[in-house]
Amino acid sequence: MSRSIDIPHQEPIPFARPSIGREEEEAVLEVLRSGWLTTAGQTLEFEREFAAFTGAPHALAVNSATAGLHLALEALGIGPGDRVITSPYTFTSSAEVIRYLDADPVFVDIDSDSLTIDPDKLEEAFRNNRNIKAVIPVHLGGRPCEMGRIQETAARGGAAIVEDAAHALPVRTDGGFLGCIGDIGVYSFYATKTITTGEGGMVVTADPRIARRISVMRLHGIDREVWKRYTEQKASWRYDVVEAGYKYNLPDIAAAIGRVQLRKADDFLESRRHIAEMYISGLKDYDFLQLPAAGGPHAWHLFILKLQLDKLNITRDQFIERLQQMGIGASVHYIPLHIMSYYRKRYGYQPQDFPVSMRVFESALSLPIYPDLTDTQVRRVIDAVISIGTSAYRRNRLGS
């Protein structure tokens, strides 16, 4: 049983909160007043602006990153009997989209420091599996995967790369804008992401054939942009359905928010980077904590703290409970997919099949990191982590 912590009442600090201002409100009102609420001009402008921002030749707005990943794999021709590599240490959408197409995920364990796919284990997976048609590297928390080695390995195996860049906007690396390095990249604009449209996502690619396929499949497999039937001067009700497509379009209300948020993306990153630097500076001297590496490109969508549990007399879950008692939100990223019931039952996975993912999961927690977090709130989080950790420190390690 975890003991309670007696603290004065303070306003709770939520784990995540979108940074929405007057500009976003006005953008939505403009759409509402226009009389056109679904996909149209705002969405097209959002796509153009996003392509210019990232340098991607083609950007296609969708209603979620999950939809984007599904469309990406479908455009690559992934189907029954094919295998697609991804990380087990990610949100379920990275793998579930593979099953949408009746293909099979092949999990590759992570590197313990970066929490992204281990390139050595990726090479091993290609040696041990046939019919690998694609790799979905996950830039977890906004830290880049080792894309150079991933590209080399995928190229030797004849596999495409679909970057799961849901956490990665706006990261620029020596190899290019993160999400624009592989064959296809997918971003998320979910409520907690680095920019938000509430729900939404964007797919980028340099391949015009892939872009065309995604454009058609994201809206029922119709061979033309449906909204033009109502808005062009020579509007026509006639269209053709060329494929059994999906309903994955992004409406103008969401796109209007996204356009404003995109203009703030770099400023948001500076705010998150400042918070990460405060956390690292304030927590670096405590040996019961392992902090994420500072320096290098990073979106800082997540600040993942690993507890050195051998130095504490409480579990990770108890640590989070005590933070919550002190009014501080925290979360865990992620529960490894191979221990989820669906993947365990279908593929027979055991917890230790991916030991690094399990070790990280059992010790990791994520602290609040979002642009509206004040320095005072950050210091309060730091003080709480130190207070809980020092009170739970194994005293025999101190020689007492």
N, C-alpha and C positions, 0 to 999 in steps of 0.2 A: 504494500500500500504506500502510495506517495504521500509525504507529509505536506500539509498546507503551508503556504508562505504568507505571512502577515505583512501586507503592504497597504499604503494609503490608496484611496480610490483615485484612479486617473482614467481619462478617456481611453477606451480600447484603441489599439493600433491594429487595423485589419491586416491580414497577410497580403492582400492585393487590392488595388483600387485604381480604376481608370482615371486618367487625367483629362477631364472634359471641361471645356470653358465656354465662354459666350460665343466664340467663333463657330464652334460645332453646333450650338443651339440655333444660331442664325442660319447656318447652312441647311439644317433640317427644315426649319420654317420655310425657307425659300423653296425647297422641294414640295412641301405640303401645299404651298400657295400656288405652285405651278399647275396643279391638277394631274401631274404624272408621277406616280409613286414607284413604279417598278423599273426594270432595266431600261435605260435610255441615255441621254446626253451626259448626265453626271458620271455614270459608270464608264462611258467611253473616255471622258476626260481623265478620270482616275487611272484608267489603263495607260493612257498616253503619258501622264505625269509620272506614273510608277516606272514605266519603261525608260523614260529620260533620267529618272533618279538613279536607277540601278545600272543603266547602260544595256539593258536587255533588249534585243531586237523585237521581241514579242512579249506582251504582258496581257494575261487574260484573267479577269475578275471572276471569282466563284463565291459560293455562299459559305464555304468553310475550307480549311486546309485539308480536311479529310476528303472532301469532294475533289480537291485539286490533286491529291495523291492518287485517288482512284482514276481520275481522268488521265493522269500522266502514265500510269501503268497500262491503261486500256489503249492509249495512243501508241504505246510501244509494242502492242500486240501480245501482251502477257496473257496466258490462258492456261487451261488444264494441263497438268504435267510439268509446267514450268516451275522454277524455283527462284525466289527473290531473297537476297540477303538483307537483313537489317539487324539492329541491336535489340536485345531483350530489355534493355534499360531505357525505356521510352514510354510514351503514352500509347494506348492501345491502337490508335488510328494508324500508326506507322506500319503495323503488321496486319490489321484487319482488312485493309484495302487489298492486300494480296489474296486473301481468302474470297473477297468479293468476286474475283475473276477465276476462282477455283484453282488457283496456283498455291504453292506451299511456301511459307516463310522458312528461311534458314537463319537461325539466330547465331550471331557472332559476339562473343563476350567483349567487354569494354576494357580500356586501359584504366587503371585505378586512379590516376591523377586527372586525366582530361575527362573521364566518364564518357568518352566517345569510342566508337569501334576501334579495337586494337588491330592495327594493320598487319601484324604478324599472324594473328588468328584469322584475319580475312584471307590471307594467302593460303592458309591451311584449309579453310572452308572450300576454296576453289579446287584445291587438290582432291578433297574428299567427296565432292558432290558434282553431279552432272546436271545439265539443263539449267544452269544458273543464267538467267536472262537479264537480271538487273540487280543493282545494289542501291539500298536506301540508307545512306549515311545520315545520322541524326546529329545536328549541331546542338548538343544538349546544353540548355541554359544560356545559349548564345556563344559558346566556345567552339571555334572551328575544329572540325575533324582534320586529320592529316590527309588533305585532299590530294596532294601530289602522289603519295603512295597508293591511295585508293584508286586514283585514275590509272596508274600504271598496272595495278593488279586487275582492275576491271577490263582494261584494254586487252591484256593478255588472254583473259577469259572470254572475250567477245561480249561483255555485258554492258548495258547502259547504266548511267548513274542518274538517279532521281534524288536530289538533295532535299531532305526534310529540314527546311530552313524556318520552321514555325517559330523558333526562338531567336532567329539570327539577324533580324533587321535592326539597324543598318550597319553591317560590318563590312569593312573594306580590307582586303588582304592583298599581299603581293601577287597572289594568283588570280585576283579578281574579286568582284563583289560577291560576298557569300550568298549562295543560292543561284548564282549565274556561272558557276564553274563547271558543273556537270551538264548532262544533256538537257535536264529539266530541273527547275527549282520550284519549291512550293513554300509560300509564306502563310502565316496565320494572322488574322485580325480579330481573334477571339477577345472577349472583354478584358482579360488579364495580360494580353500580349503587349509587345513594345510599342505598337500603335494599334488602335482598335477601330472596328466598325460595328461593334456589338457581337455580331457573328460575321464571318467572311474570310476570304483568302485570295491569294493571287498566285497564278502559275506563270513562270517565265521560261522562255526557251529561245534558242537561236535558229531552230529548225522550222521553216515555214510549213512543212507538211504536218509536223506535230501540232503547231499552232492552229492550223486549219481543222485538224481532227478534233482537237479539244473544243474549239469554237462551236463546231456542229454538235458534238456530243453533250455539251453542258446544258443545252436547251432542247431536249426531246429529239435530237437527231434531225432537226429541221434545217433545210438547206439555205436559209437566209436569216438575217437578223430580224427576229419576229417583230420587235418594236417598230421597225420601219414600215410595217404594214399600216400603221396608224398615223405616222408622223411625216412621211415623205409626201411631197406634193402629188406625185403619181402613185399614191399608196394603192396596193392591191391586196385583196384578201387571199390570193392564190399562193400556195407554197407546197413544197414536197417534203415528205419524211423519208430521208435516205438511210437512216439507221434507227435502231431502237435505243434512243438516247436517254438522258437523265434530266432531272429538274435541279440544276446546280447554279443557276444564274444569281448574280448579286443585284439587289434592287438599288434604285437611285438614292433612297434615303440613307442606306448604309454607305454607299459610295461617296455621298456628300460629306459625311463624317470623316471617311478615310482620306479625302483630299485635304481637309484641314489638318488631320493628324500627320499626314505625310510631310507637310511643311514644317512640322514640329519635331520630326523624327530625330534629327541630329541633336537638338536641344534636349530632348528626352534622354538620349544616350549620355550626354554630358552629366545630366542629373544622376542617372543610375551609376555612372562611373565614379562620381563624387561619393555616393553612398557606399559603394564597394570599397573605395579607398579608406573611408572612415571605419568601416567594419574591420578591414585588414589591419589598419593602424591600431585600433582599439583592442583587438583580440589576439594579436600576433605573439604575445609573450606568455600565453597559457598553453601548457603542454598537453592538456586534455582535449585540445581542439586541433583539427587539421583544416587549414583554410584553403580556398581555391587559389591557384597561382595568380599573382599580380602580373601586369605587363602583357603586351601582345594584344592583338585584336580580340575583342570580346563584346557581345551585346549586353551582357549583364542583365539578361531577362530573369535569371535566377541567381541567388547567392546561396550556394550549397555548402553547408558546414558539415564536416564529418567529426563525430565524437570519437575520441580514443577511449573506448568503453572499458579497456583493461585498467584505466586510471580512475574510473568513476564507479560508484556503488549504486547507480541507477541506470536504467535502460534508456534507449533513445526515446521510446514512447513516453516514459515518465518525464524525461527532459522537456518534451513538447507539452505535456500536461501542466508542468510547472510554469512554462512560459505563458500558457493560456490562463492560468490562475493569476498571473501578473498583467493580464490584459493585452498580451502580445500574440498576434496570429503567427502561426508557422504551418508548414506543410511538409510533405515528403515527395520527392521526385527521384525515382518512381518505384512503385512495386513492380519488380521484374515480371515481364509477360509470361515467362516460362513456368511460373508458379500459379498463374491464373487458371481457373478450372477448365476453360475451353481448351487452352493449349496443352495443359497437362493431360487431359483426357484424350485429346485427338492424337497427340504426338508422343505421349508417354514420358514427358520430361520429369526429371527429379530436381529438387532444389539445387544440388551441387553440380548440376550439369554446366552451370555458368557461375563459377565460384566468386569471381570478382564482382559481378553484379549483385550477388547475394550479400557479400561482405559490405559493399557500399550501402546497399539498401538498409541493412540492419543498423548502420551507424549514422546515416545521413539525415539532415533536416534542412529545410530552406527557410531563410529569414526574409522578412519584408524588404522589398527593393522596388520602389516605384517613384516616379518624379515628384509627386506631391508630398513625399515623406520629408519632414523637416529635420534639420540637424538635431534639434532637441529630441525628437522621436528616435532618431538613429542612436543617439547617446543613451537613451532609455533602453533600447534593445540591447546595446552593448553591455550596459550595467546589469541587465537581467541575466544575460548569458553568463557573465562572469560570476554573478551571485549564485546562480544555480550550480554552475560547475565547481566553484570553490567549496560550496557547502556539501557537495556530493563527492569531493575528492577523497580518494582512499588515503586515510591519514598515515597508514603504515609506510606509504611512499615518501612521506615527509620526515620520517624517522621519529614520529611521535607515538 
